[in-house]
Amino acid sequence: MKEFTYIDLFCGIGGFHQAMKELGGKCVYACDIDADCRKTYERNYGIRPDGDITVVKEEDIPHHNVLCGGFPCQAFSKAGKRLGFADETKGTLFFDILRIMNYHKPEYALLENVRNLASHDHGNTWKVIHDSLVNAGYNVLDEPVIFSPHYIGIPQHRERVFIMCVRKDIGDLPPFYFNQERIPPCRIEDILLSDSEIPDLDRYRLKPQQIEWIDNWNEFLQGIRCDKLPGFPVWADSLCAVEDNPMAGQWNQLPGWMKTFIKKNSELWENNKEFIDAWLEKAKKNPLFFGAKAKLEWQAGETKHPDVWQHIMQIRPSGLRVKPGTYFPALVAITQTSIVGKRKRFLTPRECARLQSFPDSFMYDDKNSQAYKQFGNSINVALVKLFAQYMFGDRDVQEKYSFKAQFGKASEPTLFPDMP
Ligand SMILES: C[S@@+](CC[C@H](N)C(=O)[O-])C[C@H]1O[C@@H](n2cnc3c(N)ncnc32)[C@H](O)[C@@H]1O
């Protein structure tokens, strides 16, 4: 589409806005209940979003060609199943999307939600959403499309459900295919700033005690002898005989999964007693080595020479989590900012903006905690563009995600081929 108008519901800081603007769209309405998001949005796009959508009357929203909405996921009531779709969606924010679509009948709508939407309530949530949109007069693919920035080489693993809606009189929506075997290699360097480009670099650098604490875990991984790196959580207080475990007194009350991990930790210790005892003595001297920081979750696959500094790390309540060094785990709204092992520092807000494909001209919140939270809630701009182009009927994009282009064959084999 050359020129079009759109509305941005649940706009956050404007992931949809950025993409639609780049495609030539003009925003005529936005809303978000969060005042800090609204400030960032206005600062960047010159539009002051409305607040709570549930109190906005559909007739007060301007006419538009495209409706965009990254709506919060909520369960649908089981009671509603007997009452029909409108009743079933009432009380959820999806209902607000639906009432606005039913009133304005925009040509297109692009919605986004967490991956879990696809399987939520044994598929019922997806079915309600799908059938409600179809009943409202739209072509919608039968299966939810799950897509992540890392599928197209952007180094963030963030699987989300994308729902494309094309009003039935406008045209078809061809099935969308993606072949997981075609995921390209990702490089975190594509979004990293060089340290000299970060004016307040010290703010992001790991402190000497943090480096020493992580170094200790690195020595642990490099020092233990085992067939496979521990795929289970390593708990320093369980690196001992089971009977010496601090939890041994309550053994019978412990849940099964905890007993399993305690036993696995104990086995690891049994096979590496000498090394682990000496290592524990040293590690415990670091004042950070307690609580969650005395736990390790290696989630970076098998390697003969583990080196956490080549990986991405997160400090989580469950321990120091080590992930592959090629892409970042999904940005999240809570404070679990990733550590870039190679740089011995935390990811900066500008790098988070890049992970969500915002341009470097994007002005994020002055408070870093807000900026991290807002990028964690946001949508990847490049993916919005991709799905908008697909939905608008861009031939090149539709061809790229056709069955033939993705799987090299003319069409999907039918389940029941004609009998000879
Ligand atoms: C997943 S985020 C969407 C983020 C957005 N797509 C972006 O690019 O930043 C969902 C947003 O819905 C907003 N929200 C939740 N309840 C709302 C309501 N009743 N009315 C308007 N916005 C609401 C939240 O504040 C949050 O920013």
The ligand as a Gaussian input file, in Angstrom:
#p B3LYP/6-31G(d) Opt

LIG

0 1
 C        3.020000      -6.339000      24.904000
 S        2.923000      -4.652000      25.238000
 C        2.859000      -3.982000      23.629000
 C        4.086000      -3.200000      23.310000
 C        4.105000      -2.492000      21.987000
 N        3.716000      -3.335000      20.883000
 C        5.493000      -1.897000      21.726000
 O        6.011000      -2.028000      20.604000
 O        6.085000      -1.333000      22.640000
 C        1.275000      -4.510000      25.800000
 C        0.909000      -3.085000      26.199000
 O       -0.463000      -3.054000      26.543000
 C       -0.630000      -2.018000      27.482000
 N       -1.968000      -2.160000      28.127000
 C       -2.348000      -3.083000      29.038000
 N       -3.636000      -2.903000      29.362000
 C       -4.087000      -1.852000      28.618000
 C       -5.336000      -1.173000      28.525000
 N       -6.382000      -1.550000      29.257000
 N       -5.443000      -0.140000      27.680000
 C       -4.375000       0.254000      26.934000
 N       -3.158000      -0.327000      27.003000
 C       -3.016000      -1.373000      27.833000
 C        0.547000      -2.204000      28.420000
 O        0.832000      -1.027000      29.139000
 C        1.663000      -2.570000      27.421000
 O        2.443000      -1.457000      27.051000

